[in-house]
Amino acid sequence: MISDIAEGLSASLEDYLEVIFHLEQSNRVARAKDIADQMNVQRASVTGALKALASRGLINYSPYSYITLTATGRNIAKDIIRRHDTLKEFFLTALQMNPDDAEANACRIEHAIDPVAIDRLVRFLEFIQICPRTGIDWFEAFARYCKKGIQTSNCENCLKVCMDKVDCPEDKTEASS
């Protein structure tokens, strides 16, 4: 049921949920004025969005009062934020983008990406952090590749360093022969 509600939300309404969530985290409640300031929109736009979110049961709202997320609204907001943070981390870490571009791209893509794709991105990021064939050296090499293009002169040394990091059973077998 939550996924059905979330699927019907526009990117704009998802952004409102995110802002309300963050305002609740810092102020315990959100106010229409604070939402307008955070999103750089007019109060009239905020009022329309709040009415739409309230009609879907995602926020507690009445005019001139504080705004809070319902349990369903909070769960959807957390999922939106998870998607955003995962995408931003992917752009920063895996694609070596600058923070502003990573943030902007995460904001644009977070609304359209499938939950399965986000889960795969999370797993990919975890994998490349722990796999001995990747790690921070791998990211640094990728960053150099992005800046300078193909650089094959260091490949053999890079492979040797990688193999030295891995305690490979094949190497032990060859050494004892």
C-alpha positions in Angstrom: 0.0 0.0 0.0 2.8 2.4 0.8 4.5 1.8 -2.5 1.1 2.5 -4.3 0.9 5.9 -2.5 4.6 6.7 -3.2 4.2 5.8 -6.9 1.5 8.4 -7.4 3.7 11.3 -6.0 5.1 13.8 -8.3 8.8 14.8 -7.9 7.7 18.1 -6.4 5.6 16.4 -3.7 8.5 14.1 -2.9 10.7 17.1 -2.5 8.1 18.5 0.0 8.2 15.3 2.0 12.0 15.4 2.1 12.0 19.0 3.4 9.3 18.3 6.0 11.3 15.3 7.2 14.5 17.4 7.6 12.6 20.2 9.3 11.1 17.7 11.7 14.5 16.3 12.4 15.9 19.7 13.3 12.8 21.6 14.7 10.5 18.7 15.7 7.8 20.3 13.4 7.7 22.1 10.1 6.0 25.4 9.3 4.8 26.5 5.9 7.2 29.5 6.0 10.2 27.3 6.7 9.2 25.0 3.9 8.8 27.9 1.5 12.2 29.2 2.6 13.9 25.8 2.2 12.5 25.2 -1.2 12.7 28.8 -2.4 9.0 28.9 -3.4 6.0 31.1 -2.7 3.8 30.3 0.3 0.8 29.7 -2.0 2.7 26.9 -3.7 3.5 25.4 -0.3 -0.2 25.5 0.7 -1.2 23.6 -2.4 1.4 21.0 -1.9 0.5 20.6 1.8 -3.2 20.1 0.9 -2.2 17.4 -1.6 0.0 15.6 0.9 -2.6 15.8 3.6 -5.3 14.4 1.3 -3.1 11.4 0.7 -2.6 10.9 4.5 1.1 11.7 4.4 1.1 14.8 6.6 -0.9 16.2 9.5 -1.8 19.7 8.3 -4.3 22.4 9.0 -3.8 26.1 8.0 -1.7 28.2 10.3 -0.5 25.2 12.3 2.6 23.1 12.4 3.1 20.3 9.9 4.2 16.8 10.8 4.6 13.6 8.8 2.3 10.7 9.4 3.9 7.3 9.8 3.3 6.5 6.2 4.6 9.9 5.1 7.7 9.4 7.3 8.4 6.0 5.7 8.1 7.4 2.2 10.3 10.4 3.1 13.0 8.0 4.5 12.9 6.0 1.3 13.2 9.2 -0.8 16.2 10.3 1.3 17.7 6.9 1.0 17.5 7.0 -2.8 19.0 10.6 -2.8 21.8 9.7 -0.5 22.7 6.5 -2.4 22.7 8.3 -5.7 24.8 11.1 -4.3 27.3 8.6 -2.8 27.5 6.8 -6.2 28.2 10.0 -8.1 30.8 11.1 -5.5 32.5 7.8 -5.0 32.1 5.7 -8.0 31.9 8.4 -10.7 34.2 10.9 -9.0 31.9 13.9 -9.6 32.2 17.1 -7.6 29.8 17.5 -4.7 27.6 20.1 -6.3 27.1 18.1 -9.5 26.6 14.9 -7.5 23.9 16.7 -5.4 22.1 18.1 -8.5 22.1 14.8 -10.3 20.9 12.9 -7.3 18.0 15.4 -6.9 17.0 14.8 -10.5 17.3 11.1 -10.6 16.0 10.2 -7.1 12.4 10.6 -8.3 12.5 8.2 -11.2 14.8 5.4 -10.2 13.3 2.0 -9.4 13.8 0.5 -5.9 15.6 -2.5 -7.4 18.1 -0.2 -9.1 18.7 1.6 -5.8 19.2 -1.6 -4.0 21.7 -2.7 -6.7 23.6 0.6 -6.4 23.8 0.2 -2.6 25.2 -3.4 -3.1 27.6 -2.2 -5.8 28.9 0.6 -3.5 29.4 -1.9 -0.7 31.1 -4.4 -3.0 33.5 -2.0 -4.4 34.4 -0.8 -0.9 35.3 -4.3 0.3 36.5 -6.1 -2.8 40.3 -6.4 -2.8 40.3 -5.8 -6.6 38.7 -2.3 -6.1 38.8 -0.1 -3.0 40.2 3.4 -2.7 43.1 2.8 -5.1 40.7 1.7 -7.7 38.6 4.9 -7.3 41.8 7.0 -7.4 42.8 5.3 -10.7 39.3 5.9 -12.1 39.6 9.6 -11.1 42.9 9.8 -13.0 41.3 8.1 -16.0 38.5 10.7 -16.0 41.0 13.5 -15.9 43.7 12.2 -18.2 42.1 9.5 -20.3 43.6 6.0 -20.9 46.9 5.5 -19.1 48.2 2.0 -19.6 51.8 2.5 -18.6 51.1 1.8 -15.0 48.8 -1.3 -15.4 51.4 -3.9 -14.6 52.5 -2.2 -11.4 48.8 -1.7 -10.4 48.1 -5.4 -11.0 51.2 -6.4 -8.9 50.1 -4.2 -6.0 46.6 -5.7 -6.2 47.9 -9.2 -6.2 50.1 -8.4 -3.2 47.0 -7.3 -1.3 45.2 -10.5 -2.0 46.3 -13.7 -0.2 45.8 -15.9 -3.3 45.9 -19.7 -2.8 47.3 -20.0 -6.3 50.4 -18.0 -5.3 51.0 -20.2 -2.3 50.8 -23.3 -4.5 53.3 -21.9 -6.9 55.6 -20.8 -4.2 55.7 -24.3 -2.6 56.4 -26.1 -5.9 
